Every structure is written in structure tokens, then in C-alpha cells.
Amino acid sequence: MIQLRNMNKRKARFEGWYFKHQNAHHTVAFIPGYHVDEDGNASAFVQVITESTSHQFQFSEKEFSIDRTHLVIKIGENIFTPKGITVHLENESFSIHGSLRYQNKIPLKYDIMGPFSYLPMQCKHQIISMCHTLYGSLKINGEVVSFENGIGYIESDRGTSFPKSYVWTQCSVPKEQPSSIVAAVADIPLGPIHFNGCICCIYHRGRQYRLSTYSGAKVVRCTENELVLVQGRYFLKINLLKENPLPLKAPQKGAMDRMIHESAACKVQYRFYERGKKVFDYTSKQAAFEFVPECMPVYDKKQAIKAALS
């Protein structure tokens, strides 16, 4: 295990993971991580967001350690791994305790960043499991909540800062053949230039689809409640129908002093077509959605007309 206090603190950076869990009525996501600011000050954290509340728990650098070979993250009494989690978190207004196990994880066939994974980026994204089955329960504010046969999702981010502006959404569909979608568009600084980059992965009926800037995807529309991507024979339209934003902290130059808002369980419609034929049209009340609007919305009229005629 590598301890945070023994890591190089000469460079501002962060690393965080996103463990999402849902059953028919409840959504709970844990965001464990660590950060080092520009002055070399390091600490760890666990953020918790549910369908109705969000909380931040702070830890000293001595309380964080990680086994990168098996991805075992320990923060205080809390353990996060690709096989499951154990949590013991409590403050004056919120408590959550228990363990969950994961089975039947669906990893990506290759890195979601594609060739950009080899470039120096402000923030690099990784998807660890598109979906998996949950077993166990959590005691939330004294109430035992079963997540037996629920569905989970895991991703991570690392770098120095979150993008200046971005939209991100994730949705898991708990059916006999589970489906999952994650999509993001962000302002990407690369040397002296900026561009709107997109990544999207869809797992549906045992098949993986990918739309991305490096695969030729175009951002037709990107606003606070709509995202439209086109790539060759693929057309994806996402509409936020009802949000429930809750505050979370985000990294900026290694410091966790930026405030964003996420709806961990909100109503979103996802429509996906291949060669004009509908692959799925699904509306979920447990989708996650973030929109950080520090740059102008995107609307590509030419691509929109082309998509409408295809």
C-alpha cells in the first residue's frame, strides 16, 4: 500500500473515484479521493451524494493509502475496491454504514480516452465498470437499505483540475440484460488551443458502442438540458427532463475549493439510433447529470440538419 504522506507533493494534482449504486428506489454514490494543492498541502476526502442529499467528509493525508495493483483505496475506516466497498461515515446530520459486494463487472474493451490517454491532459477519465450487480445493504441514517441485485457503476478522474466547463451524464438500466450509458462533453485545453471534446460509451444487450472526438463524433448541441452527438451511423440525443442538483466539491489546481452541482438521481431521456433505426429510447428517474456552464452552449446547425435528414 502506498500512503499519501509518502507521495511526491511537489506537483498540484488530484485523483478521485466515483462508485454509484442504485436499486429500484434509492441511489447512493461515493466519491473517495485525495488532492495536493500548489503549496504541497495534501489531504483525502469521501463525498457522498444520494437522491436527496450530499455530504463531504475530510481526512488527513495519514488516513489515505492505495494499492494500485489491485485498486484498493483505504480512507480511514472506509475501503473502496472494484470488488466492493465498506463504509463507515458519520457527521452531525448524516450517517452511512455497511458493505456492498460487486459481481459481473463490465469493463471497457479499451481506454475511454483513446489516443488522448498518451497526451498531457488537465483531466483524464477512466471507466472501471460500465455496470455490475450489487449484493448487500447500507444503513443510512439508521434505516437499513438493501441493494441486493441492484446495479452499480465505477469511474475515475485524475489530473490537476476539472474542465472549465462540461456536461456529464450517466445512467444504468437494471433489466435482465443490464444497460449503461455515460457521456461527457468538455472544454479541453491542449497546449495553446481549446476545443470541445466528447466521450461516450454505451453498453446495451451485450454490445459496446463508442462515440468520441477521436472517433469522429460531432457535438451537434450541448446546453444545460440537452446533448446531441452524431458519429457516422450513430445518433444520440439526451434530454434532462427534471433535475435535482446538489453541491459537490471539485478540484482546481489540486485544491478542492471549487463548487459544482450534480443531480445523482434525476429524470433524463436517452435516445440512441443506428443508421436511423432506434436502438433504444429510455427515460430514467435515476440518471446522474452535471452541467457546468462556464462557456457558451454548442449548437452546430449544419450537423443538426445532417442528423435530421439521416
C-alpha positions as CSV (number, residue, x, y, z in Angstrom):
1,M,0.0,0.0,0.0
2,I,1.2,3.5,-0.9
3,Q,0.4,6.2,1.6
4,L,-0.4,9.7,0.6
5,R,2.1,11.2,3.0
6,N,4.8,9.3,1.1
7,M,3.8,10.5,-2.3
8,N,5.5,13.3,-4.3
9,K,3.8,16.6,-3.2
10,R,5.8,18.9,-5.5
11,K,3.1,19.0,-8.2
12,A,-0.5,20.0,-7.7
13,R,-2.9,17.2,-8.6
14,F,-5.9,15.2,-7.6
15,E,-7.3,11.7,-8.1
16,G,-10.8,10.6,-7.4
17,W,-13.2,7.7,-8.0
18,Y,-16.9,7.5,-8.5
19,F,-18.8,4.5,-7.1
20,K,-22.5,4.6,-7.9
21,H,-25.1,2.2,-6.5
22,Q,-28.8,2.0,-7.2
23,N,-31.9,-0.1,-6.5
24,A,-35.5,0.5,-7.5
25,H,-35.9,3.4,-5.2
26,H,-32.5,4.6,-3.9
27,T,-29.3,6.0,-5.3
28,V,-26.0,6.4,-3.4
29,A,-22.7,7.4,-4.9
30,F,-19.4,7.6,-3.1
31,I,-16.5,9.8,-4.3
32,P,-13.3,8.9,-2.5
33,G,-10.1,10.6,-3.4
34,Y,-7.1,12.7,-2.5
35,H,-5.6,16.1,-3.6
36,V,-2.4,18.0,-3.3
37,D,-2.6,21.8,-3.8
38,E,0.0,24.2,-5.2
39,D,1.6,24.6,-1.8
40,G,2.1,20.9,-1.3
41,N,-0.7,20.5,1.2
42,A,-2.3,17.1,0.9
43,S,-5.5,15.6,2.3
44,A,-8.1,12.9,1.5
45,F,-11.9,13.0,1.3
46,V,-15.0,11.0,0.7
47,Q,-18.0,12.7,-0.8
48,V,-21.5,11.1,-0.6
49,I,-24.4,12.0,-2.8
50,T,-27.9,10.5,-2.8
51,E,-31.2,11.3,-4.5
52,S,-31.8,13.9,-1.8
53,T,-28.6,15.0,0.0
54,S,-24.8,15.4,-0.4
55,H,-22.1,15.4,2.2
56,Q,-18.3,15.9,2.4
57,F,-16.0,14.0,4.8
58,Q,-12.4,15.2,5.2
59,F,-9.4,13.0,6.2
60,S,-5.8,13.7,6.8
61,E,-3.1,12.5,4.5
62,K,-2.1,9.9,7.0
63,E,-5.5,8.2,6.7
64,F,-5.2,7.6,2.9
65,S,-3.5,4.7,1.2
66,I,-3.8,2.9,-2.1
67,D,-2.8,-0.4,-3.6
68,R,-2.6,0.4,-7.3
69,T,-2.1,-3.2,-8.4
70,H,-5.5,-4.3,-7.1
71,L,-7.0,-0.8,-6.8
72,V,-7.7,-1.0,-3.1
73,I,-8.4,2.5,-1.7
74,K,-8.4,3.0,2.1
75,I,-9.5,6.2,3.7
76,G,-9.9,6.0,7.4
77,E,-12.2,3.0,8.1
78,N,-13.5,3.1,4.5
79,I,-12.4,0.7,1.8
80,F,-13.2,1.0,-1.9
81,T,-12.3,-1.6,-4.5
82,P,-13.6,-3.0,-7.8
83,K,-14.9,-6.0,-5.8
84,G,-16.9,-4.0,-3.3
85,I,-16.9,-1.3,-0.6
86,T,-17.1,-1.0,3.2
87,V,-18.1,2.4,4.5
88,H,-18.3,4.0,8.0
89,L,-19.2,7.7,7.6
90,E,-21.0,9.9,10.0
91,N,-21.4,13.6,10.9
92,E,-24.0,15.6,12.8
93,S,-26.7,15.3,10.2
94,F,-25.9,12.1,8.2
95,S,-24.6,8.6,8.7
96,I,-24.0,5.7,6.4
97,H,-22.5,2.3,7.3
98,G,-22.3,-1.1,5.7
99,S,-20.7,-3.2,2.9
100,L,-21.6,-4.0,-0.7
101,R,-20.2,-6.6,-3.0
102,Y,-19.9,-6.4,-6.8
103,Q,-20.2,-9.2,-9.4
104,N,-20.4,-9.4,-13.2
105,K,-18.4,-6.2,-13.9
106,I,-18.4,-4.9,-17.5
107,P,-15.1,-3.2,-18.3
108,L,-14.5,-1.3,-21.5
109,K,-12.6,-3.0,-24.3
110,Y,-10.1,-0.2,-24.3
111,D,-9.4,3.1,-22.6
112,I,-12.2,5.7,-22.9
113,M,-9.6,8.4,-23.6
114,G,-8.3,6.6,-26.7
115,P,-5.1,8.3,-28.1
116,F,-5.6,11.2,-25.7
117,S,-4.5,8.9,-22.8
118,Y,-1.0,9.4,-24.1
119,L,-1.1,13.2,-24.0
120,P,-0.6,15.6,-21.1
121,M,-4.2,16.5,-20.1
122,Q,-5.7,18.7,-17.5
123,C,-8.0,15.8,-16.5
124,K,-8.0,12.2,-17.6
125,H,-11.1,10.0,-17.3
126,Q,-11.3,6.2,-16.8
127,I,-14.2,3.8,-16.7
128,I,-13.6,0.9,-14.5
129,S,-17.0,-0.8,-14.8
130,M,-19.9,0.1,-17.0
131,C,-22.3,-1.9,-14.8
132,H,-22.3,-4.7,-12.3
133,T,-24.6,-6.5,-9.9
134,L,-24.8,-5.4,-6.3
135,Y,-25.1,-7.5,-3.1
136,G,-25.5,-6.3,0.4
137,S,-27.1,-3.4,2.3
138,L,-26.3,0.0,3.7
139,K,-27.6,1.6,6.9
140,I,-28.5,5.1,6.0
141,N,-29.5,7.4,8.9
142,G,-30.5,4.3,10.9
143,E,-32.5,2.7,8.1
144,V,-31.3,-0.5,6.5
145,V,-31.5,-0.1,2.7
146,S,-31.0,-3.3,0.7
147,F,-29.1,-3.1,-2.6
148,E,-29.5,-6.8,-3.3
149,N,-29.5,-7.4,-7.1
150,G,-29.1,-3.6,-7.7
151,I,-26.8,-2.1,-10.3
152,G,-23.5,-0.3,-10.0
153,Y,-21.1,1.8,-12.0
154,I,-17.4,2.9,-11.4
155,E,-15.3,5.6,-13.0
156,S,-12.3,7.8,-12.0
157,D,-10.6,11.1,-12.8
158,R,-7.1,12.3,-12.3
159,G,-5.1,15.4,-13.2
160,T,-4.8,18.9,-11.9
161,S,-8.3,20.4,-12.4
162,F,-11.8,19.6,-13.7
163,P,-12.6,21.2,-17.1
164,K,-13.6,24.8,-17.0
165,S,-17.0,23.8,-18.5
166,Y,-18.6,20.5,-19.2
167,V,-21.7,18.3,-19.2
168,W,-21.6,14.7,-17.9
169,T,-24.3,12.2,-17.5
170,Q,-24.5,8.5,-16.5
171,C,-27.4,6.1,-16.4
172,S,-27.8,2.4,-15.6
173,V,-30.8,0.4,-16.7
174,P,-31.4,-2.6,-14.4
175,K,-33.0,-5.2,-16.7
176,E,-32.4,-8.9,-17.3
177,Q,-29.6,-7.7,-19.6
178,P,-28.4,-4.6,-17.8
179,S,-27.6,-1.5,-19.9
180,S,-25.5,1.5,-19.1
181,I,-24.5,4.8,-20.7
182,V,-22.0,7.5,-19.9
183,A,-21.4,10.6,-22.0
184,A,-19.5,13.8,-21.5
185,V,-18.6,17.0,-23.4
186,A,-15.9,19.3,-22.0
187,D,-13.8,22.3,-22.8
188,I,-10.3,20.7,-23.4
189,P,-7.2,22.8,-23.1
190,L,-4.3,21.3,-25.1
191,G,-1.3,23.5,-25.3
192,P,-2.3,26.9,-26.7
193,I,-5.6,25.7,-28.1
194,H,-9.1,24.8,-26.6
195,F,-11.7,22.5,-28.1
196,N,-14.9,20.8,-27.1
197,G,-14.1,17.1,-26.8
198,C,-16.6,14.4,-26.2
199,I,-16.5,10.8,-25.0
200,C,-19.4,8.4,-24.7
201,C,-19.8,4.7,-24.1
202,I,-23.0,2.7,-24.3
203,Y,-23.4,-0.9,-23.1
204,H,-26.6,-2.4,-24.4
205,R,-27.6,-6.0,-24.8
206,G,-24.1,-7.2,-24.5
207,R,-22.7,-4.8,-27.1
208,Q,-20.5,-1.8,-26.5
209,Y,-20.9,1.3,-28.6
210,R,-18.5,4.3,-28.5
211,L,-18.8,7.9,-29.7
212,S,-15.8,10.2,-29.2
213,T,-13.9,13.1,-30.7
214,Y,-11.0,10.7,-31.7
215,S,-13.6,8.5,-33.5
216,G,-15.1,11.4,-35.5
217,A,-18.1,12.3,-33.2
218,K,-19.5,15.8,-33.6
219,V,-21.2,17.7,-30.8
220,V,-24.4,18.9,-32.5
221,R,-25.9,20.5,-29.4
222,C,-24.8,20.9,-25.8
223,T,-26.9,23.0,-23.4
224,E,-28.0,22.8,-19.8
225,N,-30.7,20.3,-20.7
226,E,-29.8,18.7,-24.0
227,L,-26.9,16.9,-25.5
228,V,-26.8,15.6,-29.1
229,L,-23.9,13.7,-30.6
230,V,-23.5,12.4,-34.2
231,Q,-20.9,9.9,-35.4
232,G,-21.2,8.2,-38.7
233,R,-24.2,5.9,-38.4
234,Y,-24.8,6.7,-34.7
235,F,-27.1,9.4,-33.4
236,L,-27.5,10.1,-29.6
237,K,-29.9,12.6,-28.1
238,I,-30.1,13.2,-24.3
239,N,-32.6,15.4,-22.6
240,L,-32.6,16.4,-19.0
241,L,-36.3,16.5,-18.0
242,K,-36.2,17.2,-14.3
243,E,-33.1,17.9,-12.2
244,N,-32.3,17.8,-8.5
245,P,-28.8,19.5,-8.2
246,L,-26.8,19.0,-5.0
247,P,-23.4,20.6,-4.1
248,L,-20.1,18.7,-4.5
249,K,-16.5,19.9,-4.3
250,A,-14.3,19.7,-7.4
251,P,-10.6,20.1,-7.9
252,Q,-8.9,23.3,-9.2
253,K,-5.1,23.3,-9.5
254,G,-5.1,20.4,-7.0
255,A,-7.2,22.2,-4.3
256,M,-10.8,21.1,-3.6
257,D,-12.2,24.6,-3.4
258,R,-14.5,24.7,-6.5
259,M,-18.2,24.0,-6.0
260,I,-20.2,22.2,-8.7
261,H,-23.7,20.7,-8.6
262,E,-24.7,17.2,-9.6
263,S,-28.1,15.5,-9.8
264,A,-27.4,12.0,-8.7
265,A,-30.9,10.8,-9.4
266,C,-32.9,12.9,-11.9
267,K,-35.2,12.3,-14.9
268,V,-33.3,12.0,-18.2
269,Q,-34.4,10.7,-21.6
270,Y,-31.8,8.8,-23.7
271,R,-32.5,8.1,-27.4
272,F,-30.0,6.2,-29.5
273,Y,-30.2,5.4,-33.2
274,E,-28.0,3.4,-35.6
275,R,-28.5,4.0,-39.3
276,G,-31.8,5.7,-38.5
277,K,-33.1,2.7,-36.6
278,K,-33.9,3.1,-33.0
279,V,-31.7,1.1,-30.7
280,F,-33.3,2.3,-27.5
281,D,-35.5,5.1,-26.1
282,Y,-35.3,5.1,-22.3
283,T,-36.3,7.5,-19.6
284,S,-34.8,7.1,-16.2
285,K,-35.6,8.8,-12.9
286,Q,-32.2,7.7,-11.5
287,A,-29.8,9.2,-14.0
288,A,-26.9,11.3,-12.9
289,F,-26.3,14.7,-14.6
290,E,-23.9,17.6,-14.2
291,F,-23.7,20.8,-16.3
292,V,-21.0,23.4,-15.6
293,P,-21.9,26.3,-17.9
294,E,-18.8,28.5,-17.9
295,C,-18.5,28.5,-21.6
296,M,-21.2,29.1,-24.3
297,P,-23.6,26.3,-25.3
298,V,-22.8,24.5,-28.5
299,Y,-25.2,24.4,-31.5
300,D,-23.9,23.1,-34.8
301,K,-26.7,23.9,-37.3
302,K,-25.0,22.1,-40.2
303,Q,-24.6,18.9,-38.2
304,A,-28.2,19.2,-36.8
305,I,-29.7,19.4,-40.3
306,K,-27.5,16.5,-41.5
307,A,-28.6,14.4,-38.5
308,A,-32.2,15.2,-39.1
309,L,-32.0,14.0,-42.7
310,S,-30.0,10.8,-42.0
